[in-house]
Amino acid sequence: MKAVLQRVTSATVTVEERTVGEIGYGLLILFCAEHGDDETDADYFANKIAKMRIFPDGYGKTNLSVMDVGGEVLAVSQFTLAAEWRKGNRPGFSGAADPDTASRLYDYFCEALKEEGLDVETGIFAADMEVSLINDGPFTIVMDGTTE
């Protein structure tokens, strides 16, 4: 499983010129399920993301979580995070979970974030999406791996 977290002042996702997800201050999460990932991995990622202290406190120190600051989340599926790029010049995506599994885990991940108490907006799985954001900081975290 992979996720890219970007602290944002705002973010939107548009499909066919229609805004399908929009947030203010919070996190844009690009999410990728890979072969072998399951609900345990999604729960682990959702819990870590909800509690990760990457927002500034009154002293400018990163001591607050997205929950602490009342931030919102925009979660967007992005299988290209599974790119295998080292061999040749055209990336391969065979490490990504099959579409049925990836869709199920993306939906599960979004629900797990909601169960953590977060306000979650989403993109549309497998759609051709346009994502706009204003990265705050910039502050970006790459999460890669499983619970093992």
LUMBA-958914 format. One record per residue (C-alpha): residue number from 1; residue in three letters; x, y, z. Coordinates in steps of 0.1 Angstrom, whole numbers, plus 2048, in hexadecimal, padded with zeros to 3 digits. Layout:
- NUM  Ala  X  Y  Z
...
This chain:
- 1  Met  800  800  800
- 2  Lys  80C  823  7F9
- 3  Ala  7FE  845  801
- 4  Val  80B  868  7FA
- 5  Leu  7FF  881  814
- 6  Gln  800  8A6  80B
- 7  Arg  7F7  8C0  825
- 8  Val  7E1  8D9  812
- 9  Thr  7CF  8F9  817
- 10  Ser  7B6  8ED  7FD
- 11  Ala  7B2  8D1  7E3
- 12  Thr  798  8C6  7C9
- 13  Val  793  8A9  7B2
- 14  Thr  780  8AD  792
- 15  Val  772  893  77A
- 16  Glu  765  89F  758
- 17  Glu  765  8C3  763
- 18  Arg  750  8BB  782
- 19  Thr  75E  8BF  7A5
- 20  Val  759  89E  7B7
- 21  Gly  76E  8A4  7D6
- 22  Glu  77A  8C4  7E7
- 23  Ile  78A  8CD  808
- 24  Gly  799  8EB  81A
- 25  Tyr  7B5  8E7  833
- 26  Gly  7C0  8C3  838
- 27  Leu  7CF  8A6  825
- 28  Leu  7CF  89B  800
- 29  Ile  7D6  876  801
- 30  Leu  7E0  864  7E1
- 31  Phe  7D9  83F  7E8
- 32  Cys  7E5  81F  7D7
- 33  Ala  7DD  7FB  7E0
- 34  Glu  7F7  7E2  7D5
- 35  His  7F8  7BC  7D2
- 36  Gly  7F5  7AB  7F4
- 37  Asp  7E5  7C9  805
- 38  Asp  7C6  7C4  81A
- 39  Glu  7AF  7D5  833
- 40  Thr  7C8  7D2  84F
- 41  Asp  7E0  7E8  83A
- 42  Ala  7C5  801  833
- 43  Asp  7BB  803  857
- 44  Tyr  7E0  809  861
- 45  Phe  7E4  824  847
- 46  Ala  7C3  835  851
- 47  Asn  7CC  835  876
- 48  Lys  7EF  842  870
- 49  Ile  7E3  85D  859
- 50  Ala  7C8  869  871
- 51  Lys  7E1  86C  88E
- 52  Met  800  877  87B
- 53  Arg  80D  898  889
- 54  Ile  814  8AC  86A
- 55  Phe  802  8CC  871
- 56  Pro  811  8EA  883
- 57  Asp  808  8F4  8A6
- 58  Gly  807  917  8B3
- 59  Tyr  82E  917  8B4
- 60  Gly  832  90A  890
- 61  Lys  83C  8E7  89B
- 62  Thr  82C  8C9  88A
- 63  Asn  81A  8BD  8A9
- 64  Leu  7F6  8BA  89C
- 65  Ser  7E3  8A0  888
- 66  Val  7C9  8A7  86D
- 67  Met  7AF  89E  888
- 68  Asp  7BE  8B7  8A1
- 69  Val  7BB  8D4  888
- 70  Gly  798  8CA  87C
- 71  Gly  7A6  8C4  859
- 72  Glu  796  8B2  83C
- 73  Val  7A2  896  826
- 74  Leu  7A0  891  801
- 75  Ala  7A9  86D  7F8
- 76  Val  7B0  866  7D3
- 77  Ser  7B8  843  7C5
- 78  Gln  7D9  843  7B1
- 79  Phe  7E5  821  7A5
- 80  Thr  804  832  795
- 81  Leu  814  834  7B7
- 82  Ala  81C  80F  7B1
- 83  Ala  832  818  793
- 84  Glu  850  802  78D
- 85  Trp  868  81B  77D
- 86  Arg  88B  80D  781
- 87  Lys  88C  7F7  762
- 88  Gly  887  807  740
- 89  Asn  877  829  73A
- 90  Arg  852  81F  73B
- 91  Pro  845  819  75E
- 92  Gly  833  7F9  765
- 93  Phe  815  7F6  77D
- 94  Ser  813  7D1  783
- 95  Gly  819  7D7  7A8
- 96  Ala  7F7  7E8  7AC
- 97  Ala  7DA  7D4  7B9
- 98  Asp  7C1  7C8  79F
- 99  Pro  7A5  7E1  79A
- 100  Asp  78B  7CF  7AE
- 101  Thr  7A2  7CB  7CC
- 102  Ala  7AF  7EE  7C9
- 103  Ser  78C  7FD  7C7
- 104  Arg  781  7E9  7E6
- 105  Leu  79F  7F3  7FA
- 106  Tyr  79C  818  7EF
- 107  Asp  778  818  7FB
- 108  Tyr  782  806  81B
- 109  Phe  79E  81F  821
- 110  Cys  787  83D  81D
- 111  Glu  76E  82D  835
- 112  Ala  78A  826  84E
- 113  Leu  794  84A  84D
- 114  Lys  770  854  854
- 115  Glu  770  83C  871
- 116  Glu  78E  84E  87F
- 117  Gly  778  86D  881
- 118  Leu  784  87E  861
- 119  Asp  76F  891  848
- 120  Val  778  880  827
- 121  Glu  771  88A  803
- 122  Thr  77B  873  7E7
- 123  Gly  783  871  7C2
- 124  Ile  773  857  7AB
- 125  Phe  785  836  7A9
- 126  Ala  794  82F  786
- 127  Ala  788  851  778
- 128  Asp  79D  869  765
- 129  Met  7A1  883  781
- 130  Glu  7B0  8A6  783
- 131  Val  7BD  8AD  7A5
- 132  Ser  7C5  8D1  7B0
- 133  Leu  7D5  8DA  7D1
- 134  Ile  7E7  8F5  7E4
- 135  Asn  803  8E2  7F7
- 136  Asp  808  8F2  819
- 137  Gly  82D  8F4  821
- 138  Pro  832  8E2  80A
- 139  Phe  82E  8C4  821
- 140  Thr  82C  8A1  811
- 141  Ile  830  87E  821
- 142  Val  834  85E  80D
- 143  Met  827  83F  81F
- 144  Asp  832  81F  810
- 145  Gly  82F  7FC  81E
- 146  Thr  819  7E5  832
- 147  Thr  813  7DF  857
- 148  Glu  82F  7C5  857
